Amino acid sequence: MKLLISVLLALTVTLPALAAPIRPNILWISAEDLSPDLGSYGDIYARTPNLDKLASQGARFAAAFSVAPVCAPSRSAIITGMYPTSIGSHHMRSKAVPPAGVKAFPEYLRAAGYYCTNNSKTDYNFEAPPSHTPPVTVWDESSRNAHWRNRTPGQPFFAVFNLTATHESQIRTGSEEFAKNTEALRPEDRHDPSKAVLPPYYPDTPIVRNDWARYHDLITAMDLQAAALLKQLEEDGLAANTIVFFWGDHGRGLPRAKRWVYDSGIRVPLIVRWPGKIQPGTARDDLVSLLDLAPTVLTLAGVPVPSHMQGQAFLGENAPPPRRYVFAHRDRMDETYDMMRAVHDGRYKYIRNFFPGRPYAQYIGYMEEMPTMREMRRVNKEHFNATSTNYGKAMTPAQAIFFLPEKPEEELYDITADPHELSNLAKSPAHQSVIQHLRQALEQWQKETKDLGLIPEAELRERMRPGGVWARTLEPKMTERAAKGPAAVALSLACETPGASIAYTTEEGDNARWKLYSQEITLKRPVTLRVKACRLGFNDSAEVVRRFE
């Protein structure tokens, strides 16, 4: 009997511990300027065996979209879970000041005990001078050396690795640098330009084919980099309890793709492997926005999703019903102003051009460096050169659309029948009910999300940063409380700047590791405490330093 009682008592003690949920690790592998040009998405020209294997081990999302077709606005949405058009980050590199209370979501994970690392690109459109990096409250580490391996043993992690191999700048780089970027490729891994399958809106010339082949070579190089990260996860014995996300931040870095709200600019690959939860080889065609990444990660980590977030979780036990629509925007791109809004219901895409008098092919200096863009302009010039023997024959109708002198006010495409979005159905009598429905959906979205697009950027900047002066977060205040034992000090920290976060460290020097303050801290005397307050779009406060003997 005594033995039975002892066994029951032991079970009573151990069962709650066994029932405690093991928090999953989360790994993000992101790639720049990448459409779903992978073998697992049906691209027969692609050579991506490692990402194809990842897709076979989890779920491949066929209808994932960025909210913007360019990096900084897109990444501002990913890190906040909010539309750039709602928080003022919709113009390219606008250095916005989001509303108070809008935070980079890794802060919520850090407060919950996760070790959060970023290796290493940020480009969130909020970074303040002089460092032009996110506040230290966002990441435990953000550098080229950031890695989950630097955490406390057993601590759950959220690790981001940003692979830059596929960025548009790498397509057009010199032959020596390109060779270096793709040196890991075997001869059989390289893509033959003569076998490239070009979109119909590009002229079929050797220059364009070469860019297309280079882009795919870079994808293969990136595929190898992703494989190396997955191998490290296996080596560390972490694969079984790590949810892996692979995604692109927007579409491919070529003309009429990047910077445009066509599917070539906003449709992205999204692959998720979740051992034991997602059936291997799953294919999902429900609409997903990259806006949804933040609330999804928080949900999977067991962290409450802030009510201000506009994204929605697409994984987890309590995930809401799939989206009816995804939305996207185009605003100022570098030096060139435009305004486009788009809504996609999975089959039809509606685009509203708010400046229809402006051509598609406006000059953007950075974009003009791409050989494909120069070739498109050369062929267009030849097409309209009255003295040319090829007058009227150099371009196909599909290629000529991009060089129309004006855009239509509205565009409607049946993506299923017309995946390259070349046949505008906006005036089709048979599609008037469709366009009216999507027009209404877009207008309702703009109203509900308080779209800032029609406010001139100069006025918007003045609202966020009066006089062009970066606001500084107020210095935090320390409140000391009696702690147990004479060798301890208990402290509460606060800042009067609305929406501010607070970081603290007991280390010295520029390389000190800063912790996120989320609750009262207790330190062992003697100790020197350094504290500063941060807010997105603000300069950090001055440091407050206090010695406790």
VOGU-3710 file (C-alpha; in Angstrom, 3 decimals, decimal comma):
1> mkllisvlla> 0,000/0,000/0,000  2,809/2,408/0,899  4,459/1,601/-2,423  1,217/2,395/-4,299  0,848/5,723/-2,479  4,475/6,589/-3,315  3,856/5,842/-6,995  0,679/7,957/-7,064  2,480/10,857/-5,368  5,283/10,616/-7,890
11> ltvtlpalaa> 2,798/10,733/-10,759  1,083/13,717/-9,193  4,389/15,560/-9,112  5,633/14,633/-12,593  2,486/14,666/-14,734  2,067/18,483/-14,789  5,674/18,842/-15,850  5,203/16,264/-18,593  2,015/18,015/-19,736  3,719/21,403/-20,036
21> pirpnilwis> 3,873/22,271/-23,739  7,284/22,315/-25,354  7,537/25,566/-27,221  8,656/25,094/-30,829  11,693/26,730/-32,325  10,984/28,779/-35,440  13,380/29,268/-38,342  12,777/31,730/-41,158  14,778/31,468/-44,358  13,955/34,429/-46,561
31> aedlspdlgs> 15,160/35,165/-50,077  15,180/38,480/-51,878  13,461/39,341/-55,149  12,085/35,840/-55,676  8,957/34,673/-57,487  7,834/31,024/-57,171  10,498/30,036/-59,710  11,257/26,721/-58,017  10,911/23,161/-59,173  8,263/22,451/-56,526
41> ygdiyartpn> 6,124/25,194/-58,076  6,332/23,622/-61,532  9,212/25,637/-62,998  10,864/23,133/-65,348  13,823/25,487/-65,906  14,640/25,629/-62,162  17,225/23,552/-60,333  16,229/23,768/-56,683  16,483/20,234/-55,252  16,876/21,292/-51,624
51> ldklasqgar> 13,899/23,623/-51,475  11,880/21,099/-53,452  12,741/18,525/-50,786  11,668/20,977/-48,060  8,339/21,416/-49,849  7,899/17,634/-49,993  8,381/17,501/-46,212  5,752/20,136/-45,443  3,314/22,487/-47,149  3,733/24,464/-50,339
61> faaafsvapv> 1,512/27,552/-50,499  0,518/28,303/-54,087  -1,199/31,631/-53,420  1,148/33,613/-51,165  1,615/37,325/-51,844  3,615/40,258/-50,544  1,767/43,500/-49,811  4,272/45,513/-51,851  6,482/44,602/-54,830  9,640/46,120/-53,349
71> capsrsaiit> 11,721/45,355/-50,280  11,458/48,151/-47,683  7,646/48,541/-47,664  7,201/44,766/-47,864  9,556/44,171/-44,939  7,867/46,863/-42,859  4,646/44,850/-43,186  6,375/41,568/-42,333  7,995/42,901/-39,159  4,869/44,689/-37,849
81> gmyptsigsh> 1,953/42,652/-39,207  0,444/45,903/-40,516  -0,147/47,394/-43,949  2,476/49,976/-44,943  -0,374/52,147/-46,242  -1,752/52,264/-42,679  1,471/53,094/-40,850  3,115/55,441/-43,376  5,837/53,116/-44,686  4,351/52,654/-48,166
91> hmrskavppa> 6,888/54,800/-50,060  10,235/53,195/-50,823  12,831/54,049/-48,145  10,558/56,665/-46,590  11,885/56,105/-43,043  8,425/56,232/-41,560  7,293/56,807/-37,997  4,609/54,216/-37,258  1,919/55,007/-34,693  2,732/54,591/-31,023
101> gvkafpeylr> 2,336/51,017/-29,913  3,312/49,482/-33,257  6,329/47,322/-32,544  8,529/44,893/-34,392  6,932/41,586/-33,452  10,134/39,819/-32,231  9,788/42,000/-29,129  6,720/39,976/-28,132  8,684/36,755/-28,608  11,634/38,061/-26,564
111> aagyyctnns> 9,278/39,049/-23,748  7,956/35,473/-23,814  11,457/34,027/-23,444  12,448/33,369/-27,052  15,971/34,038/-28,271  15,523/36,118/-31,424  18,255/36,448/-34,047  18,473/38,128/-37,425  21,216/37,384/-39,956  21,342/40,071/-41,099
121> ktdynfeapp> 19,257/42,329/-43,387  16,538/44,467/-41,833  15,413/47,294/-44,188  12,159/47,843/-42,310  11,681/51,453/-43,472  11,832/52,771/-39,879  15,561/52,746/-39,057  16,816/55,976/-37,507  20,231/57,603/-37,935  23,054/57,435/-37,195
131> shtppvtvwd> 23,097/53,637/-37,096  20,189/53,067/-39,519  19,557/49,786/-37,738  16,512/48,641/-35,743  16,365/49,372/-32,017  18,243/46,915/-29,815  14,895/45,911/-28,321  13,959/44,019/-31,515  16,638/41,321/-31,636  18,927/39,536/-29,208
141> essrnahwrn> 21,365/39,482/-32,138  21,256/41,184/-35,527  24,487/40,714/-37,446  26,206/38,434/-39,925  27,147/36,235/-36,969  23,662/35,985/-35,495  22,684/32,359/-34,938  20,456/30,206/-32,755  23,630/28,512/-31,508  24,430/31,591/-29,397
151> rtpgqpffav> 21,380/31,196/-27,154  21,232/29,763/-23,646  21,024/25,949/-23,925  17,429/24,818/-24,122  16,035/28,281/-24,803  13,468/28,349/-27,649  14,531/30,467/-30,595  13,195/32,481/-33,486  15,995/32,750/-36,032  15,912/34,641/-39,331
161> fnltathesq> 18,426/34,171/-42,130  18,069/36,551/-45,054  19,632/35,132/-48,212  20,540/37,948/-50,605  21,915/35,921/-53,524  18,846/36,475/-55,702  18,665/40,275/-55,351  18,302/42,142/-58,655  21,736/43,733/-58,223  23,317/40,281/-58,401
171> irtgseefak> 21,732/39,540/-61,783  23,363/42,519/-63,445  26,689/42,411/-61,640  30,013/42,015/-63,458  31,105/38,607/-64,676  33,829/38,247/-62,026  31,497/38,988/-59,131  28,739/36,854/-60,648  31,178/33,945/-60,917  32,037/34,401/-57,232
181> ntealrpedr> 28,374/34,482/-56,232  27,717/31,232/-58,090  31,033/29,447/-57,483  29,301/26,608/-55,601  27,398/25,584/-58,725  28,499/22,582/-60,762  28,495/22,903/-64,567  25,288/20,863/-64,750  23,628/23,252/-62,278  23,956/26,242/-64,590
191> hdpskavlpp> 21,152/27,379/-66,839  21,450/27,512/-70,603  20,087/30,879/-71,824  18,921/29,275/-75,067  16,537/27,060/-73,077  15,009/29,854/-71,010  11,225/30,147/-71,125  10,625/33,908/-71,116  7,415/35,664/-70,128  5,676/37,008/-73,253
201> yypdtpivrn> 6,083/40,639/-72,161  9,883/40,453/-72,626  11,600/40,726/-76,023  13,246/37,436/-76,911  16,857/38,561/-77,308  20,202/37,146/-76,090  20,505/39,910/-73,482  17,147/39,147/-71,911  17,793/35,409/-72,016  21,133/35,942/-70,292
211> dwaryhdlit> 19,503/37,873/-67,438  16,858/35,156/-67,052  19,520/32,426/-66,917  21,588/34,420/-64,403  18,539/34,890/-62,197  17,975/31,130/-62,159  21,656/30,435/-61,492  21,389/32,678/-58,443  18,289/30,812/-57,293  20,264/27,567/-57,444
221> amdlqaaall> 23,078/29,194/-55,429  20,509/30,339/-52,868  19,048/26,810/-52,781  22,458/25,533/-51,653  22,656/28,201/-48,949  19,244/27,189/-47,628  20,372/23,552/-47,602  23,374/24,465/-45,425  21,088/26,047/-42,811  18,791/23,033/-42,775
231> kqleedglaa> 21,813/20,779/-42,360  22,940/22,800/-39,315  19,487/22,333/-37,833  19,809/18,557/-38,288  23,344/18,528/-36,859  22,092/20,297/-33,735  19,297/17,750/-33,274  16,661/20,492/-33,560  14,799/19,637/-36,753  12,001/17,696/-35,044
241> ntivffwgdh> 10,985/20,656/-32,860  11,606/23,488/-35,312  9,015/24,987/-37,650  10,787/26,085/-40,823  9,422/28,839/-43,058  10,912/29,650/-46,457  9,619/32,695/-48,332  10,540/35,479/-50,766  10,060/39,115/-49,783  8,450/40,027/-53,158
251> grglprakrw> 8,640/39,029/-56,813  11,664/38,568/-59,052  14,066/41,487/-59,497  13,416/42,124/-63,178  11,400/44,806/-65,015  7,624/44,559/-64,948  7,993/42,261/-61,916  9,717/43,955/-58,979  8,031/47,321/-58,335  4,760/46,234/-59,991
261> vydsgirvpl> 1,603/44,808/-58,454  1,252/42,140/-61,101  1,699/38,597/-59,827  5,261/38,697/-61,166  5,934/41,400/-58,557  3,925/40,207/-55,556  3,399/36,438/-55,798  6,065/34,675/-53,755  7,059/31,168/-52,709  6,054/30,113/-49,215
271> ivrwpgkiqp> 7,004/26,701/-47,832  6,420/25,579/-44,238  7,731/22,385/-42,638  6,201/21,546/-39,270  7,083/17,991/-38,240  4,154/16,057/-36,844  1,671/18,842/-37,606  1,782/19,396/-41,376  1,374/16,351/-43,570  4,388/15,973/-45,896
281> gtarddlvsl> 3,622/16,914/-49,475  0,714/19,196/-48,567  -0,343/21,678/-51,259  -2,419/24,659/-50,152  -4,076/27,136/-52,472  -5,718/29,404/-49,879  -4,749/33,069/-50,049  -1,924/34,101/-47,720  -0,315/37,524/-47,330  3,193/38,050/-45,968
291> ldlaptvltl> 1,367/40,388/-43,600  0,215/37,165/-41,934  3,694/35,907/-41,026  3,936/37,875/-37,780  0,602/36,772/-36,236  1,230/33,211/-37,418  4,605/33,008/-35,660  3,196/34,529/-32,481  0,334/32,041/-32,523  2,640/29,064/-32,996
301> agvpvpshmq> 4,833/30,302/-30,129  1,818/30,624/-27,828  2,125/34,409/-27,652  -1,045/36,551/-27,840  -1,436/38,463/-31,103  -1,776/42,238/-30,463  -5,182/43,569/-31,446  -3,703/46,254/-33,719  -2,140/43,732/-36,100  -3,929/43,547/-39,459
311> gqaflgenap> -2,549/40,161/-40,502  -4,108/36,857/-39,513  -2,611/33,507/-38,578  -2,753/30,842/-41,285  -1,442/27,976/-39,127  -2,331/26,733/-35,672  -5,324/25,158/-33,998  -7,381/28,333/-33,816  -6,487/29,810/-37,203  -9,361/31,864/-38,641
321> pprryvfahr> -11,039/31,014/-41,960  -8,852/31,648/-45,034  -8,701/35,107/-46,513  -11,179/36,169/-49,179  -8,707/38,681/-50,609  -5,111/39,803/-50,541  -4,215/43,442/-51,135  -1,127/45,135/-52,514  0,122/48,634/-53,239  2,692/50,527/-55,275
331> drmdetydmm> 3,680/54,060/-54,320  6,881/56,055/-54,781  9,667/53,857/-56,110  12,989/55,585/-55,487  12,695/58,934/-57,301  9,513/58,122/-59,234  5,982/58,709/-57,980  2,997/56,543/-58,797  0,050/55,055/-56,920  -1,524/51,699/-57,634
341> ravhdgryky> -3,744/49,527/-55,465  -4,619/45,896/-56,128  -6,963/43,248/-54,775  -6,736/39,544/-55,602  -9,444/36,978/-54,853  -7,505/33,934/-56,000  -8,757/34,066/-59,573  -9,264/37,689/-60,508  -6,925/40,634/-59,926  -8,290/44,190/-59,915
351> irnffpgrpy> -5,857/47,120/-60,142  -6,745/50,776/-59,652  -4,306/53,271/-61,180  -4,650/56,550/-59,326  -2,333/58,327/-61,804  -3,470/56,879/-65,138  -1,853/59,718/-67,061  1,580/58,396/-66,158  3,096/55,574/-68,222  4,016/52,172/-66,856
361> aqyigymeem> 7,620/52,574/-68,001  8,523/55,624/-65,941  12,252/56,107/-65,507  13,664/54,684/-62,248  17,435/55,060/-62,151  18,169/51,877/-60,209  15,891/49,795/-62,428  17,484/51,218/-65,580  20,771/49,524/-64,690  19,267/46,126/-65,523
371> ptmremrrvn> 20,316/44,917/-69,008  16,788/43,604/-69,608  15,334/47,071/-68,983  17,801/48,667/-71,374  17,006/46,021/-73,957  13,281/46,629/-73,589  13,829/50,325/-74,199  16,058/49,636/-77,206  13,480/47,364/-78,793  10,701/49,837/-78,053
381> kehfnatstn> 12,676/52,644/-79,674  13,260/50,492/-82,736  9,575/49,627/-82,821  8,574/53,277/-83,096  11,449/54,491/-85,266  9,817/55,534/-88,532  13,086/55,177/-90,420  13,602/51,589/-89,305  12,885/48,780/-91,713  11,429/46,935/-88,720
391> ygkamtpaqa> 8,924/49,681/-87,984  5,915/48,114/-86,283  7,506/44,669/-86,142  10,119/44,846/-83,388  7,674/44,323/-80,520  4,754/42,014/-80,035  1,470/43,435/-78,680  2,235/41,851/-75,296  5,614/43,608/-75,163  4,204/46,964/-76,302
401> ifflpekpee> 1,748/47,284/-73,381  4,450/48,305/-70,911  5,385/51,285/-73,113  1,919/52,722/-73,588  1,968/56,505/-73,025  -0,759/56,206/-70,393  -2,153/53,555/-68,105  -5,846/52,707/-67,951  -7,658/53,829/-64,833  -8,653/50,261/-64,042
411> elyditadph> -7,273/46,822/-64,858  -8,900/43,421/-64,393  -7,265/40,081/-65,108  -8,419/36,489/-64,990  -5,255/34,979/-63,513  -6,322/31,432/-64,284  -6,730/32,089/-68,012  -4,166/34,901/-68,247  -1,366/34,336/-65,695  0,870/37,019/-67,226
421> elsnlakspa> -1,889/39,664/-66,910  -1,915/40,862/-70,501  -5,626/40,905/-71,386  -7,334/43,733/-69,497  -10,987/42,779/-68,903  -11,966/46,030/-67,185  -14,312/47,013/-70,015  -15,513/43,516/-70,824  -19,334/43,420/-70,561  -19,136/39,839/-69,314
431> hqsviqhlrq> -16,958/40,855/-66,355  -18,731/43,957/-65,031  -20,125/42,166/-61,996  -16,624/40,925/-61,145  -15,003/44,340/-61,425  -17,770/45,994/-59,423  -17,352/43,455/-56,647  -13,558/43,810/-56,485  -13,730/47,599/-56,812  -15,993/47,667/-53,781
441> aleqwqketk> -13,713/45,295/-51,856  -10,707/47,519/-52,568  -12,505/50,707/-51,571  -13,719/49,093/-48,346  -10,179/47,929/-47,547  -8,771/51,416/-48,140  -11,395/52,887/-45,851  -11,039/50,318/-43,068  -7,232/50,380/-43,059  -7,065/54,186/-43,396
451> dlglipeael> -4,967/54,144/-46,574  -2,552/57,113/-46,478  -1,703/56,937/-50,180  -3,540/60,090/-51,254  -1,713/62,265/-48,711  1,283/63,940/-50,434  4,485/62,437/-49,124  5,891/65,819/-48,060  2,820/66,400/-45,894  2,998/62,882/-44,520
461> rermrpggvw> 6,653/63,357/-43,581  5,832/66,602/-41,835  3,130/64,895/-39,808  5,490/62,133/-38,735  8,644/64,198/-38,341  7,898/67,949/-37,966  10,582/70,108/-39,495  12,392/67,006/-40,695  13,820/66,468/-37,211  14,059/62,928/-35,850
471> artlepkmte> 12,291/62,745/-32,502  14,270/61,332/-29,595  12,742/58,886/-27,163  12,640/60,243/-23,616  15,085/58,886/-21,077  13,725/55,960/-19,066  13,225/56,204/-15,333  14,274/53,644/-12,723  12,275/52,885/-9,600  14,053/50,879/-6,923
481> raakgpaava> 12,170/48,545/-4,631  13,378/46,755/-1,559  14,606/43,321/-2,560  15,100/40,172/-0,531  18,591/40,205/0,863  21,083/43,072/1,049  22,957/41,834/-2,031  19,991/42,269/-4,384  18,339/45,256/-6,038  14,859/45,137/-7,618
491> lslacetpga> 14,077/47,687/-10,323  11,119/48,805/-12,385  11,766/50,758/-15,590  9,418/53,153/-17,377  9,437/55,664/-20,236  6,984/58,485/-20,852  7,298/58,345/-24,651  4,131/56,631/-25,915  4,868/53,271/-27,475  8,470/53,134/-26,289
501> siaytteegd> 10,317/49,934/-25,425  13,168/49,722/-22,938  16,487/47,896/-23,180  18,986/47,270/-20,407  22,395/45,693/-19,928  24,971/45,208/-17,232  27,780/44,873/-19,768  30,182/47,596/-20,851  31,280/48,715/-24,299  29,706/49,046/-27,739
511> narwklysqe> 29,275/45,284/-28,097  27,181/44,870/-24,988  24,231/42,502/-25,250  21,003/44,379/-24,570  18,002/42,696/-22,992  14,378/43,670/-23,501  12,690/44,941/-20,362  9,268/43,365/-19,863  8,899/43,043/-16,086  10,626/43,991/-12,846
521> itlkrpvtlr> 14,263/42,910/-12,792  16,347/41,786/-9,847  20,129/42,171/-9,971  22,943/41,159/-7,681  25,029/43,940/-6,162  27,474/45,423/-6,954  26,322/46,137/-10,489  26,270/48,930/-13,054  23,052/49,137/-15,037  22,759/50,813/-18,437
531> vkacrlgfnd> 19,246/51,583/-19,687  17,840/53,239/-22,805  14,430/53,629/-24,404  13,610/53,020/-28,067  10,733/53,480/-30,476  10,431/52,661/-34,176  11,105/55,784/-36,243  12,681/57,624/-33,277  16,254/58,113/-32,157  17,083/56,144/-29,040
541> saevvrrfe> 17,088/58,000/-25,754  20,301/58,935/-24,062  21,595/56,152/-21,862  20,822/56,233/-18,171  23,656/54,673/-16,175  23,419/53,871/-12,464  25,752/52,064/-10,101  24,353/49,902/-7,277  26,913/49,072/-4,578
//
